[in-house]
Amino acid sequence: MPKVIEKVKDCGMNDVVFLLGGIIPQQDIPGLLEKGVAAVFGPGTQLQEIMDFAFEQVAMKKAEKLVEQISSGFGAKKSNI
């Protein structure tokens, strides 16, 4: 997974949320999170939990992008004061 994340980011896609699911050894999870995986969902995880997490992550990415756009717009504007 770290290689996949690296390749995606090398393509300039820095706002992708990576979610993993399945049988992942517990000792591997901290390393995956450190490398850019947003969450790891094990067997039996309720679909609603995964959907809620994914929705929150996408909403946060959109909010960050909006703040970035607004901030860059203010920096370029001259003050009327």
N, C-alpha and C positions, 0 to 999 in steps of 0.2 A: 504494500500500500504506500509506503513512503516514496517509492519510485514513481508511482502513478501521480501522487500529489506533486512531486517535483516536476514531472513532465507537463502537467496541467498548468502549473504556475509559470513554467518556462514559456508557455504559449500566451502568457499575459492574462490568463483568467484567474485573477486574485480574489474574486468574490464567490468562489465555489465553496459550498458546505459539503464536507465529506462525512458520511454516516456509514458505519459498518454494522453488520448483523451476522449472527450465526454462532458457531462454537469457536470462540477465540480464547486461548489460554489466558487466565487472569494475569499472569506475570507479563504478558505482552501488551496489555491495555495501557499502562502508563506511558510506554514508549510510543505507542500509536497516537495517543493524545498529544504527546510532546511534538510529534512530527506533523501535526496538523489535522488529525481526525477529530471532528467535533464531538462524536459520541460513538460508543460501541453498545449495541443492543444484543443481549444474549437470547438464547432460545426461550420461548414463553413470554417474551415482552409483548405487552398488549399493543395492538396496532394504534390505538388512540394515543398512547404515550409517545410512540415514534412520530405520529403526525403532529402532535402538539409541539414536540421538540423541533421538528423540521420547520414548522410554521414560525416559531419564535426565532430560529436562526435566520431564516430568510427575511423576516421583518427587521431584525437587527442589521443585517447587511444592507437592506434598502435604506434604513434610517442613517447608517454611517455614510452611505453614498450621498444622500440628500444633504446631510450636514457638510460634507466635503464640498459639494457644489455650491451651497450657500456661502460657506466660508471663503471659497476662492472668488466668488462674485463680489463679496464685500471688500476683499483686498484690492481688487482692481478698480473699484469705484472711488471717485474723489468725493470728499466730504463737502456737503453744502453748508456746513456750520462755519 
